[in-house]
């Protein structure tokens, strides 16, 4: 009969719960599990602890799909910006004016 595979992460979570959660050091958890015949590394314990610390927030958001970026500007916006630069004489002058407007808001 095949040996049942142990879920090491689950064993780490169970042991952390009994040892006081985040207060337990990874090396102490490794030693306690080694006594039970389960081989884990301190790095594995640290990773499980960090996932527990995150809670149920889920994954961090990744890159946004193409076309859903919030910093896209339209062609009309670019043309207006170009006209502003032509009126003020330089990009630096336009940036300065925009900075002043931002502070007035």
HULIN-V565361 format. One record per residue. RES is the residue in one small letter. SS is DSSP state (h for helix, s for strand, l for the rest). PSI is psi in radians with two decimals (* if undefined). BURIAL is + if it has 24 or more other C-alpha atoms within 12 Angstrom, else -. Layout:
# HULIN-V565361
RES|SS|PSI|BURIAL, RES|SS|PSI|BURIAL
This chain:
# HULIN-V565361
x|l|2.42|-, x|l|2.55|-, x|l|2.43|-, x|l|2.30|-, x|l|2.38|-, x|l|2.35|-, x|l|1.72|-, x|h|-0.68|+, x|h|-0.70|+, x|h|-0.71|-, x|h|-0.68|+, x|h|-0.80|+, x|h|-0.75|+, x|h|-0.78|-, x|h|-0.69|+, x|h|-0.67|+, x|h|-0.72|-, x|h|-0.45|-, x|h|-0.04|-, x|l|0.42|-, x|h|-2.17|-, x|h|-0.31|+, x|h|-0.42|-, x|l|2.32|-, x|l|2.64|-, x|h|-0.67|+, x|h|-0.62|-, x|h|-0.68|+, x|h|-0.73|+, x|h|-0.79|+, x|h|-0.73|-, x|h|-0.70|+, x|h|-0.56|+, x|h|-0.64|-, x|h|-0.46|-, x|l|0.01|-, x|l|0.33|-, x|l|2.12|-, x|l|2.10|-, x|l|2.83|+, x|l|2.80|-, x|h|-0.57|-, x|h|-0.74|-, x|h|-0.75|-, x|h|-0.76|+, x|h|-0.71|+, x|h|-0.74|-, x|h|-0.73|+, x|h|-0.71|+, x|h|-0.63|-, x|h|-0.63|-, x|h|-0.67|-, x|h|-0.62|-, x|h|-0.52|-, x|l|-2.49|-, x|l|0.38|-, x|l|-0.42|-, x|l|-2.85|-, x|l|2.70|-, x|l|2.53|-, x|l|2.44|-, x|l|-2.71|-, x|l|2.56|-, x|l|2.52|-, x|l|2.69|-, x|l|2.40|-, x|l|-0.03|-, x|l|0.29|-, x|l|2.51|-, x|l|-0.20|-, x|l|0.37|-, x|l|2.48|-, x|l|2.64|-, x|l|2.93|-, x|h|-0.68|-, x|h|-0.67|-, x|h|-0.73|-, x|h|-0.68|-, x|h|-0.68|-, x|h|-0.70|-, x|h|-0.70|-, x|h|-0.73|-, x|h|-0.70|-, x|h|-0.74|-, x|h|-0.70|-, x|h|-0.70|-, x|h|-0.77|-, x|h|-0.30|-, x|l|-0.43|-, x|l|2.85|-, x|h|-0.70|-, x|h|-0.71|-, x|h|-0.67|-, x|h|-0.75|-, x|h|-0.70|-, x|h|-0.76|-, x|h|-0.70|-, x|h|-0.66|-, x|h|-0.74|-, x|h|-0.75|-, x|h|-0.67|-, x|h|-0.65|-, x|h|-0.44|-, x|h|-0.38|-, x|l|*|-
